[in-house]
Amino acid sequence: MNYIWEVVGRHPTGQQPTGAETIQKLCDRVASSTLLEDRRDAVRALKSLSKKYRMEVGTMAMDHLVRILQTDRTDTEILGYALDTLYNIVCSDEEEEPDDSEEENQQKQEDDLGAQFTEKFVGEPDNITLLLTLLEEFDFHVRWPGVKLLTALLKNQCAQVQGIILVSPMGVSRLMDLLADSREVIRNDGLLLLQQLTKGNTAIQKIVAFENAFERLLEIITEEGSSDGGIVVEDCLLLLLNLLKNNSSNQNFFKEGSYIQKMKPWFEVGDDNSGWSAQKVTNLHLMLQLVRVMVSPVNSPGATASCQKAMFQCGLLQQLCTILMATGVPADILTETINTVSEVIRGSEVNQDYFASVNAPSNPPRPAIVVLLMSMVNERQPFVLRCAVLYCFQCFLYKNHKGQGEIVATLLPSTIDANSISAGQLLCGGLFSADSLSNWCAAVALAHALQDNLTQKEQLLRVQLATSLGKPPVSLLQQCTNILSQGDKLNRRGSRVQTKVGLLMLLCTWISNCPIAVMHFLHNQDNVPFLTGQISENLGEDERLVQGLCALLLGICIYYNDNSLENYTKEKLKQLIEKRIGKENFVEKLGFITKHELYSRAAQKPQPAFSTPEHMLFDHEFTKLVKELEGMITKAVLKSSEEEKKEEEVKKTLEQHDSIVTQYKELIREQDSQINELKEQVTLLTSQNEKLQSTITQQFSQIQQHKDQYNILKLKLGKDNQQTGNQAEAAQVNGLQPEELSQLREQLEELQRQNQLLQTQLTEKDSVITSLKAEGVPSAEGSQTSEVTELQKEVELLKAQLQSKTAEITKLQSEKQELLRGSETTAAVPGEDSVHTEKIAELESRLSAQTAETQKLKGEVKTLLESKELMEKELASATSTAAIMQAEKSKLQQEVQESKKEQDDLLMLLADQDQKILNLKQRLKDLGETIEDEDDLDSRDQFDDEDDDEEEEEECDE
């Protein structure tokens, strides 16, 4: 205390100040001191007083401490003092255990005080953000107190602190960095922090999982020695349970990350299992719970099945079975291992088959199922162990028709082996033993062997039991009813109820949905009177459940009755209920089952979880059966005979409709099969057709090649026979008639007229173009006018080409006229006639080629005329307004481009025609004819014109 007085500036002499006054002085020193050393000493003094004067320090110093965290970030020592002080304020000292009620009340008040200070601190979210920032400081004196403070805040105000951390940027990631700290004390406290952080918050659990938490936690477990490790392993396992329990996303991530395979080394147990430490038992217990979380029945069926498959493939199930059959394993671990194996094999056919093949290390070896059943029917075994064995047997038979058949087969006369103990013998022994708990467990186990399996229900009717020497054997069904009717011989009342409930559940499961079993049950004349007597009596609270189960059993006999027994048809049983019990009373007694307090508890989950043996009354699967049958039985009992007849008629009609529908379905299946066959045939034929088409194509190509070869040979032969052909053509031309000559003259005249028409059209186009230029459209139309000018130039060029063609045609016509005149004058001379005839034929062929070319040129000129007309219209509209002209400008340009393209095509055609004319001339030369070039003809015409001019001049002189 002397140190504190030195800090506050007073000495202990005289009257000493109170704790509140001292704390106030220290707070003033923290707030007003300018020197860091003074503030540090004051905070250190507050830390030393914070446990004794928790109320005062929290009330007066919290704001100053937060301000220190904000301002003095560079001094790690003062930060550590401030964090420790805040931790002492919000966290109560849990190490001191209260001795009496006064201390308990004091502890409760301290807890409330810590919650109040936590609420005040968390009321400012920036404080949590500031604390997360301080955790990035690597200094031990800052990081460790910060981790402890945040853990205490999470314990007091978990949801509020989780929300702030969740929205804080990189908040969870900063906390995950604690697991990588090389200082074990910080890492271990970081585990405790993450345990509190991940409680009940799925979003944070996912973030932590995706921050590689699984990998890091499994590494720590391995480093610490797995199941032989200390408290750190326990903390890691608790954190893993928080991350995986009821979190399907994390479970899938755990499975996909192959972390299930890394769990197998945890369960490697040696031969010597004596002397297990309490920590090892705790660790292994948590490891088994972790396995159960992955295959829990509350998970989705697909996820559970995939985890079960992975556990079998990696050998985890085999390792668990080894622990199950090992000696010296503590009872707590053995019980939890049985529960874990149960859920690993539940609904998995592969795992169930493997479990059926497991043998206990005994001499002779016995199946593990038999060894477990021996424990279940042994009343000296612990209650929790017997419940675990029953759960294991139920999971082994769940959706396992093969296993159900194997269990029932051990009860049949043909498979009983007198030298060995079978599962069926153990179940029968437990069913008829003096221990009521064994009766109930055996009855429920046998009911699970019949669950949803009509075949085994019928097979179990064959089981015969020898009750005593000298008496005939009775069926198992009859023996169960005999025990029910003789229940008063049992000693304890509670035990009598438990036995009756077990047997009634077995009988209800057995005869439900099995008309043959119903007939066998009703065949015994004592069964129905016993049930009606139990239902109609007014019994106490303990017997009301038995009355409800008797009503359920009688209702099943009505609902699944096939009326094969005349004395116990549906109608007669309903009349009996109405006379002896009353329909309303029957329905009321039937409702006693679902109203029982233990019914809803058993319906929650498949695992039998009972605090005491007396509470062991309902089975989970039986609650499903009751829920399914209660409504149907109530309707069946309350319905009149007329309504039943109508329902039967409706059922018959529906059956008829079903039969018709079935027939149509079969017809549709047949048609589908036929359609599939036809589709296959079509596919086959299509493939064949494609092959044939390819063959035909190849053949066509070969034929074309042959044709080409034939044409080549024909041309070669034609050259050899060319002279003979020319003589034959001359002979044919020699026989020309006057009518043919007149037709040739008419064709020449027609060609001349067409040529003149083209000339006039071109002249008109020239005039139009000239007029368009003369109109003087606005300057905006300059580009269009230039385009028209270019088009005019191209038309003029085409005109020149047409003129040259016209000259050629005229020249050919004149040559033909001369030849015709020569043929008329020299018809008497055979040699000259043949020469003229050949020339005429050649001219005819040239004229026909020129005629075809002229026709093409006419078409092209017509197209040009149309394009020019369109351009005239465009120019006329353009003169109206400049806006319209701008809009039409693009269209004119496009049309001009088309005209250019057409003119280019015309030029190409003219070039082709020129080439053809040259070829024809060359051919005439090859035939021996002398053809003059156009230049020679032009020069000859010029000389003729000069001669004519000279003659005229001479005449004038004369």
Order of alpha helices (4+ residues) and beta strands (2+ residues): alpha-alpha-alpha-alpha-alpha-alpha-alpha-alpha-alpha-alpha-alpha-alpha-alpha-alpha-alpha-alpha-alpha-alpha-alpha-alpha-beta-beta-alpha-alpha-alpha-alpha-alpha-alpha-beta-beta-alpha-alpha-alpha-alpha-alpha-alpha-alpha-alpha-alpha-alpha-alpha-alpha-alpha-alpha-alpha-alpha-alpha
